[in-house]
Amino acid sequence: MVEQSSVLPRISHPRRISWVTIFLALLTAVAFIAVSRPDMGYYAYSGMGGSFRTTSVDPAVPQMMDVSGVSYTSNAVPSSAPPAMMDNAMYERRVEYDSYYLYPSPNASAKDTRELLKVNYNAAMQTRDVQGLTRRVETTVRGHGGRIDQISSASEYGYVSFVVPVSKYEVFRTELETLVGSRFLTVDIQSQNMLPQKQSIEEQEKHADSSLAEFKTARQKIVNAHSSAVKSLQSQIDTVSEQLTYWRAQTPTYDTETQIQTLSNELSMLKSRLTNENVSYADELKNADANISYAEEWKNAVTKQDTALMDDIATVNGSVSISWIGLWEVAQLFLPGYWIPGICALLTILSYLSDRRRFGTI
């Protein structure tokens, strides 16, 4: 029998390897290391239209504004309570209003279908010309009747904070998002229905009007009661004065003097009661006018709240963060993951096979 040879087949190599193959092999290794290194800060992020972008977070650079915690208490004027009343009963009424009406319920009634949306728009853009794009964003904001609140522009980072009318928001957004390609854009839009705050303000308006009406009614009662008391006392004073005049005109006798003294004492008492009534009336009227003034201030404060809330809803707050992007990051946007080292490896293999055909094998 003929024994089978156990020698493995010899692998042939090209006589020489070109510089192109060596360069592609090195490029493949560098690309693989760059993609696989965890400290590169590379990750795929779902952006506009299902595209991907590369993000490298630098703690020294300010990031996009976080609006996840936006609430009415932070973005609108604070609720105003009716001032302290002069008397204890009114103070207790004010405390009752504070605890019930100043803190809106987080869930509005389903019967009220109004949508009072407060929109916050935030975008992150990447570009090779940061300062140029920052100027274009600024021009776009002003071109749609917006207001610039903050601008920061440097060679590698830009930031624009702005406010635009909600009536021009859609047109503005469409134009703004065409400044860069979808792969270089990330948009974060958050909106909150301010209906609970609106309902709370409406409740405060009702009770402010009710309190004002009650205070005016109470004041009128004080005026009427005072008028009635003064009229009665003045009538008694006039009667006693007439009697006193009559007795003083009589011939002085012991009985006459006694009657005059009695009437004089009664007249003094009535005048003292009238004086006390006027003093008491002045104090009560002062308190009543103060309560009315406080209720009017409360109503005006609530009205200002409502105006401020509606003005806030009528605008869109936003910001645009602009960062510089290198060619390597651009390539990663179009070829995410291991596409780039994979293509380089394929080109290396093709170049290696070409070297075998060109230079022969050994």
C-alpha positions in Angstrom: 0.0 0.0 0.0 1.1 3.6 -0.8 1.1 5.7 2.4 -0.7 9.0 2.1 1.4 12.1 2.6 0.6 14.1 5.7 2.3 17.3 4.4 -0.1 20.4 4.4 -0.4 22.3 1.2 1.9 25.3 0.9 0.3 28.8 0.9 1.7 31.0 -1.8 2.5 34.7 -1.1 3.0 37.5 -3.5 6.7 38.2 -4.3 6.2 41.8 -3.1 3.4 43.8 -1.4 2.6 47.2 -2.7 2.5 50.3 -0.6 -1.2 50.6 -1.4 -1.9 47.3 0.3 0.2 48.3 3.3 -1.5 51.6 3.6 -5.0 50.0 3.4 -4.0 47.4 6.0 -2.9 50.2 8.4 -6.0 52.2 7.6 -8.1 49.2 8.5 -6.4 48.7 11.8 -6.7 52.4 12.7 -10.4 52.6 11.7 -11.2 49.4 13.7 -9.4 50.8 16.8 -11.1 54.2 16.4 -14.6 52.6 16.2 -14.1 50.0 18.9 -12.5 52.3 21.6 -15.1 53.0 24.3 -13.6 56.4 25.1 -14.4 57.8 21.7 -17.9 58.6 22.9 -19.5 57.1 19.8 -23.0 55.9 19.8 -25.9 55.7 17.4 -28.7 58.1 18.1 -32.0 58.1 16.3 -32.4 61.5 14.7 -34.6 63.1 12.1 -36.1 60.7 9.6 -34.6 57.7 11.3 -31.1 58.8 10.6 -28.1 58.4 12.9 -25.6 60.9 14.3 -22.4 60.7 16.3 -22.1 62.5 19.6 -19.0 63.1 21.7 -19.9 64.6 25.1 -17.5 67.2 26.4 -18.3 68.3 30.0 -16.6 71.6 29.4 -19.0 72.5 26.7 -22.6 73.6 27.6 -25.2 71.1 26.4 -28.7 71.6 25.1 -31.2 73.1 27.5 -33.1 70.5 29.4 -36.8 71.3 29.3 -38.0 68.0 30.8 -38.8 69.7 34.0 -40.6 72.6 32.6 -43.7 73.5 34.6 -46.0 76.4 35.0 -44.4 77.5 38.3 -41.0 77.8 36.5 -42.0 79.3 33.1 -44.9 81.5 34.1 -45.7 84.2 36.7 -46.3 82.8 40.2 -49.8 82.8 41.6 -50.9 85.8 43.6 -52.9 85.5 46.8 -55.3 88.1 48.2 -53.4 90.2 50.8 -54.1 89.8 54.5 -57.4 91.2 55.5 -57.8 93.6 58.4 -60.0 91.4 60.5 -59.7 87.7 61.6 -62.7 86.5 59.6 -61.3 87.9 56.4 -57.8 86.5 57.2 -59.3 83.1 57.6 -61.1 83.5 54.3 -57.8 84.4 52.6 -56.0 81.3 54.1 -58.9 79.2 52.7 -58.3 80.7 49.2 -54.6 80.1 49.4 -54.8 76.5 50.2 -57.4 75.6 47.7 -57.0 77.9 44.6 -53.3 78.7 44.4 -52.1 75.2 43.5 -53.8 73.9 40.3 -54.7 70.3 40.0 -52.3 68.4 37.7 -55.2 66.8 35.9 -57.8 69.0 34.3 -61.4 67.9 33.9 -62.0 65.8 30.7 -65.0 67.9 30.0 -62.8 70.9 29.2 -61.2 70.1 25.8 -59.2 73.3 25.5 -55.6 72.8 24.5 -53.4 75.6 25.8 -50.0 74.2 24.7 -46.7 75.7 25.8 -44.1 74.6 23.3 -40.4 74.3 24.0 -38.2 73.7 20.9 -34.6 72.6 21.1 -32.3 71.5 18.3 -28.7 70.3 18.0 -26.9 70.9 14.7 -23.5 69.8 13.5 -21.5 71.7 10.8 -18.1 72.4 9.5 -18.8 76.2 9.8 -20.1 76.9 13.3 -19.9 80.7 13.2 -21.6 80.9 9.8 -24.4 78.6 10.8 -24.9 80.5 14.1 -25.4 83.7 12.0 -27.9 81.9 9.8 -29.9 80.7 12.8 -29.9 84.2 14.2 -31.1 85.7 10.9 -33.8 83.0 10.7 -35.2 83.8 14.2 -35.3 87.5 13.5 -36.8 86.9 10.1 -39.9 85.3 11.7 -40.5 88.0 14.2 -38.6 86.3 17.0 -36.4 87.6 19.8 -32.8 86.6 20.5 -32.2 86.0 24.2 -28.6 84.6 24.1 -25.9 84.0 21.5 -22.6 82.2 21.9 -20.4 81.7 18.9 -16.9 80.2 18.8 -14.9 78.1 16.3 -16.2 74.8 17.6 -19.4 75.6 19.4 -22.3 77.9 19.0 -25.6 78.5 20.9 -28.7 80.5 20.2 -31.6 81.0 22.7 -34.7 82.6 21.3 -38.4 83.2 21.5 -40.7 83.2 18.4 -44.5 83.7 18.1 -46.5 80.5 18.0 -48.3 81.8 14.9 -45.0 81.6 13.0 -43.6 78.5 14.7 -44.3 76.0 11.9 -42.9 78.1 9.1 -39.9 79.0 11.3 -39.2 75.4 12.2 -39.4 74.2 8.6 -36.9 76.8 7.5 -34.6 76.3 10.5 -34.4 72.5 9.9 -33.4 73.0 6.3 -30.1 74.7 7.3 -28.4 71.3 7.7 -29.0 67.8 6.5 -31.2 65.5 8.5 -28.1 63.4 9.6 -26.6 66.5 11.2 -29.8 67.5 13.1 -31.4 66.4 16.3 -34.7 68.0 17.4 -36.3 67.8 20.9 -39.8 69.3 21.1 -41.7 69.3 24.4 -45.2 70.7 24.9 -47.4 71.0 28.0 -51.1 71.8 28.2 -51.4 74.7 30.6 -55.1 74.1 31.0 -54.9 73.3 34.8 -53.2 76.6 35.4 -55.8 78.4 33.3 -58.6 76.7 35.2 -57.0 77.7 38.5 -56.8 81.3 37.4 -60.4 81.2 36.3 -61.4 79.9 39.7 -59.4 82.7 41.4 -61.1 85.2 39.2 -64.5 84.0 40.2 -63.7 84.1 43.9 -62.0 87.5 43.6 -65.1 88.9 42.0 -67.3 87.2 44.6 -65.1 88.6 47.5 -65.1 92.1 46.0 -68.9 92.0 45.7 -69.2 90.8 49.3 -66.9 93.5 50.6 -68.8 96.2 48.8 -72.1 94.8 50.1 -70.7 94.8 53.7 -69.5 98.3 53.3 -72.9 99.5 52.1 -74.5 97.8 55.2 -72.1 99.6 57.4 -73.0 102.9 55.8 -76.7 102.2 56.0 -76.5 101.2 59.7 -74.5 104.3 60.5 -76.9 106.5 58.7 -79.8 105.0 60.6 -78.0 105.2 64.0 -77.0 108.8 63.4 -80.5 109.8 62.3 -82.0 108.2 65.4 -79.5 109.8 67.8 -79.8 113.2 66.1 -83.5 113.0 66.4 -83.2 112.3 70.1 -80.7 115.1 70.5 -83.0 117.5 68.8 -86.0 116.5 71.0 -84.0 116.8 74.2 -82.6 120.1 73.0 -86.0 121.5 72.4 -87.2 120.3 75.8 -84.1 121.8 77.4 -84.8 125.1 75.7 -88.4 125.0 77.0 -87.4 124.4 80.6 -84.7 127.0 80.6 -87.3 129.5 79.6 -89.4 128.7 82.6 -89.3 130.4 86.0 -86.4 128.9 88.0 -87.6 126.6 90.7 -86.3 123.5 92.3 -88.3 121.2 89.9 -87.3 123.3 86.9 -83.6 123.1 87.9 -83.9 119.3 88.4 -85.6 118.8 85.0 -82.9 121.0 83.3 -80.1 118.9 84.9 -81.7 115.7 83.9 -82.1 116.8 80.3 -78.6 118.2 80.2 -77.2 114.8 81.3 -79.3 113.0 78.8 -78.2 115.4 76.0 -74.5 114.9 77.0 -75.0 111.1 76.9 -76.7 111.3 73.4 -73.9 113.5 72.1 -71.3 111.1 73.5 -73.1 108.2 71.8 -73.1 110.1 68.6 -69.4 110.8 68.9 -68.7 107.1 69.6 -70.9 106.1 66.7 -68.9 108.4 64.3 -65.5 107.0 65.6 -66.7 103.4 65.3 -68.1 104.1 61.9 -64.8 105.6 60.7 -62.9 102.5 61.9 -65.4 100.1 60.3 -65.4 102.1 57.1 -61.6 102.1 57.0 -61.6 98.3 57.4 -64.3 97.9 54.8 -62.4 100.1 52.3 -59.2 98.2 53.0 -60.9 94.9 52.3 -62.3 96.3 49.0 -58.8 97.6 48.1 -57.2 94.2 48.9 -59.9 92.4 46.9 -59.3 94.7 43.9 -55.6 94.1 44.2 -56.2 90.4 44.2 -58.4 90.6 41.2 -55.8 92.8 39.3 -53.1 90.3 40.2 -55.1 87.4 38.9 -55.9 89.3 35.7 -52.1 89.9 35.3 -51.6 86.2 35.9 -54.0 85.3 33.1 -52.4 87.8 30.7 -48.9 86.5 31.5 -50.0 82.9 31.0 -51.7 83.6 27.7 -48.7 85.6 26.5 -46.4 82.8 27.5 -48.5 80.3 25.6 -48.5 82.6 22.6 -44.7 82.1 22.2 -42.4 79.2 21.7 -39.1 79.2 23.7 -36.3 77.5 22.0 -32.6 77.0 21.6 -30.2 75.7 19.0 -26.8 74.1 19.9 -24.3 74.1 17.1 -21.1 72.0 17.3 -18.2 71.5 14.9 -17.9 68.1 13.2 -14.8 66.6 11.7 -14.5 64.6 8.6 -14.2 61.3 10.6 -17.5 62.1 12.3 -19.1 62.9 9.0 -18.0 59.5 7.6 -19.3 57.8 10.7 -22.7 59.5 10.2 -23.0 58.0 6.7 -21.3 54.7 7.6 -22.1 54.0 11.2 -20.7 51.1 13.3 -18.0 48.9 11.6 -18.8 49.8 8.1 -15.7 51.9 7.6 -13.1 49.3 8.9 -15.1 46.7 7.0 -14.8 48.5 3.7 -11.1 49.2 4.4 -10.5 45.5 5.1 -12.3 44.6 1.8 -10.1 47.0 -0.1 -7.0 45.6 1.6 -7.9 42.1 0.5 -8.6 43.2 -3.1 -5.3 45.0 -3.2 -3.5 41.9 -1.8 -5.0 39.7 -4.5 -4.0 42.3 -7.1 -0.4 42.1 -5.8 -0.5 38.3 -6.3 -1.5 38.7 -9.9 0.9 41.6 -10.6 4.1 40.3 -8.9 3.6 36.6 -8.9 3.8 34.2 -5.9 6.5 32.4 -4.1 
